Every structure is written in structure tokens, then in C-alpha cells.
Amino acid sequence: MNRPMTLSRSIVPVTCIALLAFWACADGAGNPGDGGVPETSIDLDPAVVIGEIDGDPAYLFGDVRTIAVDDDGRVYVGDRIGATIRAYSAAGDLLGQVAAEGEGPGEIYGWPADLSFGPGGDLFVRDGSRITVFTRSGDGGIADSVASLSRVPGYGNLSYSQSAVGDDGAYYYPDGLLRVEDRPRFFYLVFRGGEATGDTLEVPYHEGMEGQRRAFYRLGPGGGRMVDGLSHVPFAPVPTWGVTPRGTILSTDGQSNQLLETDLAGDTVQVLVLGGGAPRQIPTAERADSLRALEERIDSLPVRLEEVMNLGKNVAERLLPDVLPTVVSIHVAVGGLIWVERWPAEGSTASRFYDVFDATGEHGAFVSLRAPLVSEPSPFFGRRAVVGVVRDGETGVDRVVRFDLADLRRPE
């Protein structure tokens, strides 16, 4: 699929949309995590594709940095170019612009780095210096009226790191300390009512967190250049985590079949066992391709490998693991369902694969989202829909796709 989904604003048939009624339909693709076919396996095609390669400016995206979908299926798109946030209907039609670049109330400083929804449908926007809360301006309208504005510490976080909003309205602002000489720390600053509480929700340390640091080489005493692909070797398990609506952290080292849930005090609330069968060997062809790509990346450096800071474990030795990671990423959906991304089956790179669990760790379904979604920005998992970004391989143009979900509940 060289040019995926070249039509824009189009409605595409959705497979099995009677749907993610957990345990409701079957006969989908096998779980690449264990090679078997789960009791409930669902393939989902995009219901709506928003964006054009050229044409109407309302449907042209420059560099999508963040996306979200509300409970009514409206899609919000934060674009770095112009620092805009636009809202689209469930059918993919432009509803209006929420915000654009500026430093005043309701404007975007830097670019929109993260969109999150609160329990009442308010839209929380993180930019380079603030958290702005937008509320709906009228019945059925989009969230485009400023309700509150909060300043954030330091220079602000413009990374792809996802924020979260708890069921009680608390806002969790992602932050961290990545000094080379210390273990990396990741945590969330807690805001309530627009004010920092002073509380910190800490992500527990997992082996491999050092791979979250960006590799770079120095250009001088005060600067450097980041280099992708050298923070860890291909196929290395990388810790991943998310914030639940209860204000707890779900985390894993990427290789274990367990999720650790910890609270504000750092205490373990529960350990969820994911299952998934025996570890899978890395396919021979993929291993060879990845090793060749690593060699080419190292050869392209303008400095000696020894001069690269934050060089990942085993990169210098070109030593790849023998098995695939158990978990690629964790996403806690609005409403609390846990989407655990699994490594795709060989040759299945045009889809993303997830095991879906409830808050107690009970498995509900294995879901494949059949589109080549990019990892940054991460897909957004709502109550009734999932949205993600696809990037045209020839033009580099971003488009947004939405997958429709039914209420995720066990049928009576």
C-alpha cells in the first residue's frame, strides 16, 4: 500500500461494527502475540478519512502533532503549522477552528502539543507554556470557548508525550528528568481547578527506561544534534505507561506479560497479567533488515560513535534481542479500557494490533486497526471511536482516520 487512503472526507465501510461489544463477534485475524485466534477477534477499517493531498485548505494538514475524539465522534486536530486546532464532525466535515497561533487567551503558544478531554466534555490543550481549557459554546457545539488558563513550569513540554484527565477533573501534565548521570525519571504534575497541587504522580522505574532518552552528539559547549535510531537497538523492549481515569499509573517494561498499577503514593494497587503466550522469535528477514538499517544509521554519523551521548545498550555491539517485545505500547482510553499494542505478524505493517482489557485486566477483544498509523502522534482512544494519523509515503502529507466503536460492554 504505497499511497494509503488517497480519498479524503470519505466514508469507508466498517467491518463488524455491531462491534467491539466485547465478546460479540469473531473470526478475525489471529493474535500476532501468540499465533492463535482469540475468542473475540475484530478487524476495523477506517470509517472516516479526513485530509487531502491538495485542495481545500480546510482539509490540508501541515504537521499533525496531536489528535482527539469526543464522545459524539467529533475529531479535533492540532497542527504545528499555524499552531491551529480544527474540529471536524463525525462525518469528517469541518465544524470550525478552535484556536490559532498567538500568546493571548485562547491562542496557541508554540504549537498544540496535546489534546485531552475532561469528564464533562471540556477540551484540555497543552502548548509551550499553558494548559487551556475550552468548553462548548452552545448545545451541540464544539469546545471553543475558553474556560480557564493555567501556566506550566519551566519551558513547557512540546513533546508528543500524552497528558491525561482523571474522572475527577484532575489534569496530569507529563514531565521528567533525563540527566545522563542519573536514572531517568518520568512523572506527571497534578493540576486541579487550573492550579498546580504540588503532587507528583511518579512512573515507577523499569529496566530499559534509558532507551527513552534521545541520543545526540555535541556541536559545541551549549548545543547538540539529536539522532534517531540510536537510543536502543531494533526490537529492544521499551518501557511504556499511561494514566488511568482513577489517577493511577499503568506501566510495563515492554517484555513482561504483566502491567503494574501504582498510585500517587507509589504503592502498587494491582498487577494485571496479560497472557499472550510464549515470546515470538524475531523473523529472520526483519532482523536482517533492521540490523542493516542500524549499520547504515551508524555509518551516516558525522562523528565517532563514541561521541554519541545516550547511546543505547547494545547499539555499539550491534546486538539485537532474540525475541520480539511482549508489549509495544499501552494506551488507557477515555472511560478506562486498556489498549495493549502487540507486535504485528510478519508482513502486517499496514495494521496496528491491540489486546483490549477492562480495568480489572479481564480480556475483552483482540482488535486490528487496519491502517498504517504513525506512532507520533499516538492514536487517541475514546469511548466510541479511535483516531490516528496516516502519512502518505510519497508526499509526506498527514491525514486523520477515525475507527468507530460501539459501547464496549459485555452483552446481557
SULMOHU-V690951 format. One record per helix or strand. SS is the DSSP state (alpha for helix, beta for strand). FROM is the first residue (numbers start at 1). TO is the last residue. Records with the same first field share a line. If there is no record, write none. Layout:
# SULMOHU-V690951
SS = FROM-TO, FROM-TO
This chain:
# SULMOHU-V690951
beta = 10-11, 41-44, 48-50, 64-69, 75-79, 84-88, 94-99, 101-101, 108-108, 114-117, 123-126, 130-136, 143-151, 164-165, 171-177, 185-192, 195-202, 216-220, 223-226, 240-243, 249-252, 258-262, 268-273, 281-281, 308-309, 323-323, 329-332, 338-342, 352-357, 363-369, 373-373, 380-381, 385-391, 398-404
alpha = 57-59, 81-83, 209-212, 284-299, 305-307
